[in-house]
Amino acid sequence: MGLVDNILKGDEKSAARLITRIENGDREAYRELSLLFPLTGKAHIIGVTGPAGAGKSTLIGQLALMFSGKGRSVGVIATDPTSLNGKGAFLGDRVRMKGAEERNVFIRSMAHRSHPGGIARAAAAAAYVMEGLGKDRIIVESIGAGQTDKDLFFLCDTVITVFTPEYGDEIQLFKAGLMEIGDIIVVNKSDTPGADDAAREILLASRRAARSNGWDVPVLPTDSRHGTGIDALVEAIEDHWERSDRKGRTQRKADNVEAFMVALLKEELWQEISERLTAARTFKEVAGEVRSGRMDPYNAVRKILDELEPKWTFR
């Protein structure tokens, strides 16, 4: 019996195996994933982003517990920074989500692996696999990469942006690019001094970045360490999901999956071109001149492009 059949029967070990193979770029695994893809599209995929140290992992653990307590089947994709030595995930998020894991929430940690979108390249595939398992609430954590977190928006139906009272100022909010992608804004660690003032300032900033779809972005205080405000956050998440009618929801998912495909295409093209480029003799010769100081990097790049441009072909 194949992995896909086992996954559809709820076998989490088969799901973990397929996700690992996809992370490793196994082309056969992508063919197996194609069997799952037609069965996806019904789960509510929730993205959680925000700066490092905002308490995203603890918040996700609380959300998973509450959704599970309401009878939802929950999966979590936790993206950790990549270990410089082993290129794997640090797995710090799993420690903060231990309570959810004990409640049979399926948690998959994956290394960021320098993917420019703030989430692992295999995150979308992992979401499809989890949906094949029967998960109807899938929470995706970003490492908090600021403006490049836009790929999280492409993958998710509802995006939660997490701040703390020490977020900085309004200019920093907009520079980070996080105001534009959050459907719900959370001010975590709300028991610390200045939390109320921060929530008011962020609310004003969010109103200046108002959406055209009629959704008023709520700004909610939470303290994920003690579970404070999580019930109101879950209510807002469900409200955002219900506010979009079935037709609008289907359209958004279609738009998102196309945009995510383009993002992945850019990544695959860059990887292939980079591999072919660095293997070319011209590149090695010019790189040697740069290393020895005989040529500056600007003219080196121009020389490489000029010499290799006629040879660019696509299989």
C-alpha positions in Angstrom: 0.0 0.0 0.0 1.4 3.4 -1.0 2.1 6.4 1.2 -0.9 8.3 -0.1 -3.3 5.5 0.8 -1.9 5.4 4.3 -2.1 9.2 4.6 -5.7 9.2 3.6 -6.3 6.6 6.4 -4.8 9.0 8.9 -1.3 7.4 9.2 0.9 10.3 10.5 4.2 8.3 10.1 3.5 8.0 6.4 2.7 11.8 6.3 5.9 12.6 8.0 7.8 10.4 5.6 6.3 12.1 2.5 7.0 15.5 3.9 10.6 14.6 4.5 11.0 13.3 1.0 9.5 16.5 -0.4 11.9 18.6 1.7 14.7 16.6 0.2 13.5 17.4 -3.4 12.5 13.8 -4.2 10.7 14.1 -7.6 8.8 10.8 -7.0 7.5 12.4 -3.8 6.1 15.3 -5.8 4.3 12.8 -8.0 2.7 11.2 -4.9 1.8 14.7 -3.7 -0.1 15.3 -7.0 -2.5 12.4 -5.9 -3.3 14.4 -2.8 -3.7 17.8 -4.3 -7.2 17.3 -5.8 -8.5 16.4 -2.4 -7.3 19.7 -0.8 -8.7 23.1 -0.6 -11.2 22.8 2.3 -9.0 23.2 5.3 -8.6 26.6 7.0 -4.9 27.5 6.8 -3.8 30.0 9.4 -0.5 31.8 9.1 1.3 33.3 12.1 4.1 35.8 11.5 5.9 38.5 13.4 9.4 39.5 14.7 11.6 37.1 16.5 10.8 36.9 20.2 7.2 37.9 19.9 6.0 34.6 21.3 4.7 33.1 18.1 5.4 29.5 19.0 3.8 29.7 22.4 0.8 31.5 20.9 0.4 28.7 18.3 0.6 26.1 21.0 -2.3 27.8 22.7 -4.3 28.1 19.5 -3.8 24.5 18.7 -5.0 23.4 22.1 -8.1 25.6 21.9 -9.0 24.4 18.3 -8.5 20.8 19.4 -10.7 21.4 22.4 -13.4 22.6 20.1 -13.3 19.3 18.2 -11.1 20.5 15.3 -8.4 18.3 13.8 -5.2 20.4 14.0 -1.9 20.3 12.2 1.0 22.7 12.8 3.9 23.6 10.5 6.6 25.2 12.6 9.4 26.8 10.6 12.7 27.0 12.6 15.9 28.9 11.6 18.3 26.5 9.9 21.2 25.1 11.9 24.4 26.3 10.4 26.1 22.9 11.0 23.4 20.3 10.1 21.2 22.4 7.9 18.2 21.1 9.9 15.7 22.8 12.2 16.7 23.8 15.7 13.4 22.4 16.9 13.0 25.1 19.5 9.3 25.5 18.6 8.5 21.9 19.6 9.5 22.6 23.2 7.0 25.5 23.3 4.2 23.4 21.8 4.7 20.4 24.0 1.2 20.7 25.5 -0.4 20.7 22.0 1.7 17.7 20.9 0.5 15.8 24.0 -3.1 16.4 22.8 -2.3 14.6 19.5 -1.9 17.8 17.4 0.3 16.8 14.5 3.4 19.1 14.6 5.9 19.2 11.8 9.1 21.3 12.3 11.1 22.1 9.2 14.2 24.2 8.6 13.9 27.5 6.9 16.9 26.5 4.6 17.4 30.1 3.4 14.1 30.2 1.5 13.5 33.9 0.9 9.8 33.8 1.7 10.2 33.2 5.4 8.7 29.7 5.2 10.3 26.4 4.2 9.9 25.5 0.5 8.0 22.4 1.5 5.5 24.2 3.7 2.8 24.2 1.1 3.3 20.6 0.4 3.2 19.8 4.1 -0.1 21.7 4.3 -1.5 19.5 1.5 -0.3 16.4 3.2 -1.9 17.4 6.5 -5.1 18.1 4.8 -4.9 14.6 3.3 -4.6 13.4 6.9 -8.0 15.1 7.6 -6.7 18.2 9.4 -9.3 21.0 9.1 -7.2 23.6 10.9 -3.6 24.0 9.8 -1.4 26.6 11.4 1.8 27.7 9.6 4.5 29.6 11.6 6.9 31.9 9.8 10.3 32.7 11.3 9.4 36.4 11.0 11.2 37.7 8.0 9.4 41.0 7.6 8.6 42.1 4.0 9.6 38.7 2.6 6.9 37.0 4.6 4.5 37.7 1.7 4.7 34.1 0.6 3.0 33.2 3.9 0.1 35.3 2.7 -0.1 33.3 -0.5 -0.4 30.1 1.3 -2.8 31.0 4.1 -6.5 32.0 4.3 -6.0 34.0 7.5 -2.7 35.7 8.5 -2.0 36.7 12.1 0.7 39.2 12.8 2.2 39.1 16.3 3.8 42.1 17.9 4.9 42.9 21.5 4.6 46.2 23.3 8.3 46.8 22.4 7.6 46.8 18.7 9.3 50.2 18.1 7.4 52.9 16.3 5.0 53.4 13.4 7.7 53.8 10.9 9.2 50.5 11.9 5.8 48.9 11.5 5.5 49.9 7.9 9.1 49.3 7.1 8.8 45.7 8.3 5.8 45.3 5.9 3.9 43.3 8.4 0.9 45.7 8.6 -0.1 44.9 5.1 -0.3 41.1 5.4 -2.0 40.6 8.7 -5.8 39.9 8.8 -5.6 39.9 12.6 -3.0 41.7 14.7 -2.0 40.4 18.1 -0.2 42.4 20.8 1.3 39.6 22.8 2.8 39.7 26.3 0.0 42.1 27.1 0.8 41.9 30.9 3.9 44.0 30.4 4.0 47.8 30.9 2.9 49.9 27.9 0.8 47.1 26.3 -2.4 49.1 26.2 -0.6 52.1 24.6 1.0 49.9 22.1 -2.3 48.3 21.1 -3.9 51.7 20.6 -0.9 52.9 18.4 -0.9 49.7 16.3 -4.7 50.0 15.9 -4.3 53.5 14.5 -1.6 52.4 12.2 -3.7 49.5 11.0 -6.6 51.8 10.2 -4.2 53.9 8.0 -3.4 50.6 6.1 -7.1 49.8 5.7 -8.1 47.0 3.4 -10.4 47.4 0.4 -12.2 44.1 1.1 -14.4 45.5 3.9 -12.6 43.5 6.7 -11.6 45.7 9.7 -8.4 44.3 11.0 -8.8 43.7 14.8 -6.0 44.4 17.2 -6.2 41.9 20.1 -4.1 41.7 23.3 -2.9 38.3 24.4 -0.6 36.7 26.9 0.2 33.4 25.4 2.2 32.2 28.4 -1.0 32.2 30.5 -3.5 31.7 27.8 -5.0 35.1 28.2 -7.0 36.4 25.2 -6.7 33.2 23.2 -10.5 32.6 23.1 -11.0 36.1 21.6 -8.3 35.4 19.0 -9.9 32.1 18.0 -13.3 33.9 17.7 -11.7 36.5 15.4 -10.0 33.7 13.3 -13.3 31.9 12.8 -15.1 35.2 12.1 -12.6 36.0 9.3 -13.1 32.6 7.8 -16.9 32.8 8.0 -17.0 36.4 6.6 -15.7 35.2 3.2 -18.5 33.4 1.4 -17.8 30.0 -0.2 -17.3 31.6 -3.7 -15.0 34.3 -2.4 -13.0 31.7 -0.3 -12.6 29.5 -3.3 -11.4 32.5 -5.4 -8.9 33.5 -2.8 -7.5 30.0 -2.5 -7.2 29.8 -6.3 -5.4 33.2 -6.5 -3.1 32.2 -3.6 -2.1 28.9 -5.0 -1.2 30.5 -8.3 0.8 33.2 -6.6 2.6 30.6 -4.5 3.3 28.6 -7.7 5.0 31.7 -9.2 7.1 32.2 -6.0 8.2 28.5 -6.1 9.0 28.8 -9.8 11.3 31.8 -9.1 13.0 29.8 -6.4 13.5 26.7 -8.6 14.7 28.8 -11.5 17.2 30.6 -9.3 18.5 27.3 -7.9 18.9 25.7 -11.3 20.6 28.8 -12.8 22.8 29.2 -9.8 24.0 25.6 -10.0 24.7 25.8 -13.7 26.3 29.2 -13.4 28.8 28.2 -10.7 29.8 25.1 -12.6 30.6 27.1 -15.7 34.3 27.6 -16.6 33.8 31.4 -17.2 32.4 31.8 -13.7 35.4 30.0 -12.1 37.9 32.0 -14.1 36.3 35.4 -13.3 35.8 34.4 -9.6 39.5 33.7 -9.5 40.3 37.2 -10.8 38.0 38.7 -8.2 39.6 36.7 -5.4 43.1 37.8 -6.4 42.0 41.5 -6.7 42.6 41.7 -10.4 38.9 42.5 -11.2 36.2 44.3 -9.2 32.9 42.5 -8.5 30.8 44.8 -10.7 32.8 44.3 -13.9 33.0 40.6 -13.0 29.3 40.2 -12.9 28.9 42.0 -16.2 31.6 39.9 -17.9 29.9 36.7 -16.7 26.5 37.8 -18.0 27.9 39.0 -21.3 29.8 35.7 -22.0 27.0 33.3 -20.8 23.9 35.1 -22.1 23.9 33.5 -25.5 24.1 30.1 -23.9 21.0 30.4 -21.6 18.6 27.6 -22.6 15.8 25.9 -20.8 15.2 22.2 -21.0 
